[in-house]
Amino acid sequence: MSTRELIEKIASLPADKRAEVEDFVNSLSQGQGGNRDEPPPAPSSDLYDRISERRERLQREHGLFDTLPLIQELRDSGGR
């Protein structure tokens, strides 16, 4: 696809989709994605701490449980 064809396709998009393309291109030009070889950025320690606290609280309240039946049900039903 030529640059001209790409520009024409982008120009034909609705305004909201053009904005998404612009955001994506901006993120690529700033080095924030697009390179699948780089690992994603590490989550903030605050987020990690909150997730860990919630996981530990759930384990204290409910104990361990077998997730395999839940996963099989989701896979079979498609989450419906």
Backbone torsions as a table, in degrees:
resi	resn	phi	psi	omega
1	MET	NA	133.4	-179.9
2	SER	-81.3	164.5	178.2
3	THR	-60.5	-41.0	179.7
4	ARG	-60.9	-44.5	179.0
5	GLU	-63.0	-41.9	178.9
6	LEU	-62.3	-45.1	179.4
7	ILE	-62.3	-39.9	179.4
8	GLU	-65.5	-41.0	177.9
9	LYS	-62.8	-44.4	179.3
10	ILE	-63.4	-42.8	-179.4
11	ALA	-63.7	-26.8	-178.6
12	SER	-82.8	-8.6	-179.8
13	LEU	-72.9	154.4	172.2
14	PRO	-63.9	159.7	-174.8
15	ALA	-55.6	-41.0	-177.8
16	ASP	-67.4	-36.7	178.0
17	LYS	-71.6	-36.7	175.6
18	ARG	-61.2	-39.0	178.6
19	ALA	-63.7	-39.2	177.5
20	GLU	-63.5	-42.2	178.4
21	VAL	-62.2	-43.2	179.9
22	GLU	-61.7	-44.2	178.1
23	ASP	-61.2	-41.9	-179.5
24	PHE	-63.5	-46.7	179.8
25	VAL	-63.1	-40.7	177.1
26	ASN	-60.6	-42.1	-179.7
27	SER	-66.0	-36.5	177.2
28	LEU	-65.8	-42.3	-177.1
29	SER	-70.4	-21.1	178.3
30	GLN	-95.2	4.7	178.2
31	GLY	75.5	26.2	-177.9
32	GLN	-107.8	56.6	176.3
33	GLY	128.9	-178.4	-179.7
34	GLY	86.0	-27.9	178.6
35	ASN	-96.5	104.7	-175.3
36	ARG	-74.9	-9.9	178.6
37	ASP	-78.1	-23.2	-179.4
38	GLU	-86.7	136.9	177.5
39	PRO	-68.7	153.0	177.1
40	PRO	-64.0	156.2	179.6
41	PRO	-63.1	146.9	179.8
42	ALA	-67.5	141.9	177.8
43	PRO	-64.6	155.5	179.0
44	SER	-64.2	150.0	-178.2
45	SER	-64.5	-28.8	177.7
46	ASP	-63.2	-45.5	178.3
47	LEU	-63.4	-45.7	179.0
48	TYR	-59.1	-43.8	179.6
49	ASP	-62.2	-43.0	179.9
50	ARG	-65.0	-40.3	178.4
51	ILE	-65.0	-43.4	179.7
52	SER	-62.5	-44.2	178.7
53	GLU	-61.1	-43.6	-179.8
54	ARG	-65.3	-42.3	179.1
55	ARG	-60.8	-45.5	-179.7
56	GLU	-65.0	-40.0	178.7
57	ARG	-63.6	-43.3	179.2
58	LEU	-64.0	-38.4	178.7
59	GLN	-66.7	-40.1	177.4
60	ARG	-63.7	-42.2	-175.9
61	GLU	-75.5	-37.3	-171.3
62	HIS	-118.0	-10.2	-177.2
63	GLY	71.3	-172.0	178.6
64	LEU	-79.6	148.9	175.9
65	PHE	-143.0	156.4	-177.2
66	ASP	-81.6	116.8	-177.8
67	THR	-88.7	-13.7	-175.7
68	LEU	-57.1	-47.0	178.6
69	PRO	-61.1	-36.0	178.5
70	LEU	-66.1	-42.3	179.4
71	ILE	-65.3	-42.4	179.2
72	GLN	-63.2	-40.8	178.7
73	GLU	-63.9	-43.8	177.1
74	LEU	-61.8	-42.0	179.9
75	ARG	-64.6	-42.6	-177.5
76	ASP	-71.9	-37.1	-175.4
77	SER	-93.8	-11.5	-176.7
78	GLY	71.9	19.0	178.0
79	GLY	81.8	14.4	-179.6
80	ARG	-97.3	NA	NA
